[in-house]
Amino acid sequence: MKEACRILGISESTMRRRIKKGLIKYRKPNNKDYRFKGKDILSAA
């Protein structure tokens, strides 16, 4: 999450809002940590 936020230049709260709105694709393999594909982060920029 922190790395993706750094790449996009946004805060974690903004990232969570974008995820909730469905603007950024993610997965949570262990129901705890967010995982993003690089192409999805770059396309959200």
C-alpha positions, 0 to 999 in steps of 0.5 A, spaced: 500 500 500 505 505 501 509 503 495 503 504 491 501 510 494 508 513 493 508 512 486 501 515 485 503 521 490 497 520 494 495 518 501 493 512 504 486 514 505 485 517 498 488 510 496 482 506 500 477 511 497 479 509 490 479 502 492 472 503 495 470 506 489 473 501 484 478 505 481 484 501 483 484 493 482 487 489 488 487 483 491 488 481 498 491 474 498 491 473 506 485 478 507 490 483 510 495 486 506 493 489 499 496 487 493 496 491 486 499 489 479 504 495 477 500 496 470 493 497 474 497 502 479 500 506 473 494 506 469 490 509 475 496 515 475 
